[in-house]
């Protein structure tokens, strides 16, 4: 994970409690893909919230997959939409 921890929560995966974290970073990372539109291709200076899910093994390793938002509430909504089978219990 990178950026400053902004929000965390717990979700249930096959009976195991796993963490989801949202970090804030001051760069919106571009795709680096030459086929993408220019505004998506390159890094740009912008506050960006990144979503990280703890891997199913529950060993403290996280995957992000480039899921991001320009707001904390938007990041929380995206995380909840991805966890279709269960609810995320967010910390205050």
C-alpha positions as CSV (number, residue, x, y, z in Angstrom):
1,X,0.0,0.0,0.0
2,X,1.1,3.6,-0.5
3,X,-0.3,6.9,0.7
4,X,-1.6,7.9,4.1
5,X,-4.2,5.6,5.8
6,X,-7.5,7.4,5.7
7,X,-10.2,4.8,6.5
8,X,-10.3,1.1,7.2
9,X,-12.9,-1.6,7.7
10,X,-13.5,-5.3,8.0
11,X,-15.4,-7.7,5.7
12,X,-16.1,-11.4,5.9
13,X,-14.8,-13.7,3.2
14,X,-15.7,-17.4,3.6
15,X,-15.9,-17.0,7.4
16,X,-12.7,-15.1,7.7
17,X,-12.4,-11.4,8.7
18,X,-10.3,-9.5,6.2
19,X,-9.4,-5.8,6.1
20,X,-10.1,-3.2,3.5
21,X,-8.2,0.1,3.6
22,X,-8.5,3.4,1.9
23,X,-5.4,5.5,1.5
24,X,-5.0,9.1,0.4
25,X,-2.1,9.9,-2.0
26,X,-1.3,13.2,-3.7
27,X,-0.8,11.6,-7.2
28,X,-3.4,9.9,-9.4
29,X,-1.3,7.2,-11.0
30,X,-1.7,6.8,-14.8
31,X,-2.0,3.6,-16.6
32,X,1.2,3.9,-18.6
33,X,-0.7,2.3,-21.5
34,X,0.0,4.1,-24.8
35,X,-3.5,3.1,-26.0
36,X,-5.3,4.9,-23.2
37,X,-6.4,8.5,-23.5
38,X,-3.7,11.0,-22.5
39,X,-5.6,12.0,-19.3
40,X,-5.5,8.4,-18.1
41,X,-2.1,7.5,-19.4
42,X,0.2,9.7,-17.3
43,X,0.5,10.4,-13.6
44,X,-1.0,13.7,-12.5
45,X,-0.9,15.7,-9.3
46,X,-4.3,15.2,-7.6
47,X,-5.5,14.0,-4.2
48,X,-6.6,10.4,-4.9
49,X,-8.1,7.8,-2.6
50,X,-6.9,4.2,-3.3
51,X,-8.8,1.1,-2.2
52,X,-6.8,-1.9,-0.9
53,X,-8.2,-5.4,0.0
54,X,-6.4,-7.8,2.2
55,X,-5.8,-11.1,0.4
56,X,-7.9,-14.1,1.2
57,X,-5.0,-15.8,3.0
58,X,-5.3,-13.1,5.7
59,X,-1.6,-12.6,6.0
60,X,-1.5,-8.9,5.9
61,X,-0.8,-8.6,2.2
62,X,-3.0,-6.3,0.2
63,X,-4.1,-6.0,-3.5
64,X,-5.4,-2.8,-5.0
65,X,-6.0,-3.3,-8.7
66,X,-5.9,0.4,-9.3
67,X,-9.3,1.1,-7.8
68,X,-9.5,4.7,-6.9
69,X,-11.7,7.7,-6.3
70,X,-11.4,11.5,-6.0
71,X,-13.4,11.4,-2.7
72,X,-13.4,9.3,0.5
73,X,-17.2,8.7,0.2
74,X,-16.7,7.6,-3.5
75,X,-13.9,5.2,-2.5
76,X,-16.1,3.7,0.3
77,X,-19.0,3.3,-2.2
78,X,-16.7,1.6,-4.7
79,X,-15.3,-0.8,-2.1
80,X,-18.8,-1.7,-0.9
81,X,-20.0,-2.3,-4.5
82,X,-17.0,-4.7,-5.0
83,X,-17.9,-6.7,-1.9
84,X,-21.2,-7.9,-3.2
85,X,-21.5,-10.9,-0.9
86,X,-21.1,-9.1,2.4
87,X,-21.0,-5.8,4.2
88,X,-18.0,-3.7,5.1
89,X,-17.9,-2.6,8.8
90,X,-16.0,0.7,8.6
91,X,-14.1,2.0,11.6
92,X,-14.9,5.5,12.8
